[in-house]
Amino acid sequence: MTSKLRATLAQINPCVGDIAGNQEKILSAVATYAQEADLIIFPELCLTAYPPEDLLLRDDFLSDADNALVELTQQLAQYDVAVIIGHPSKRGEDLFNAASVLQHGKIIAQYHKRYLPNYNVFDEKRYFSAGQKSCVFTLKVSEKNSSQIGLVICEDIWEKPPVAESVAAGAELMVVINASPFHYDKAIEREEDVVRKRAKAHKVPIIY
């Protein structure tokens, strides 16, 4: 693993349904931080904002999101940085809560959320199919240094298999993108009871 990996967490404030506006916010953030980072990480479903709910039932909305992702992939090619974007992804009859890794004008990796919350304010099983595979990608930082990075989404960190399988597949660092609603004292529960537990159990740093 590289001794120095510069990661930026881009905590933008996307607007539900405003794909074009969210795309501009992503572009602006990358333009601002690209010189300071090797990896820029955006939130879960940031392209549509979370939760898009029944907008996900509209084919034109999904098509607009797909087109925006293609445009972003091309637009970000000018920057020497890898970018993780959360977005919906339609594959055949299945719709996934996805995260794509964009670098040098290409999608170099894509992950589909495996554990879909369906309680309290969450209703993801109504819209999404569950992913089945882990995702570990290589991030080349320099000619001599690269990192193997595992990617999961939000609820996946609360279950054991996603991190365990990513580490078994070679992940030296885990990235977890989220779009969790505010909940008093929840940050302590996430960090103390979940994230630190996974990091210690698998001896892997986690960017959450």
Disulfide bonds with the S-S distance in Angstrom:
none
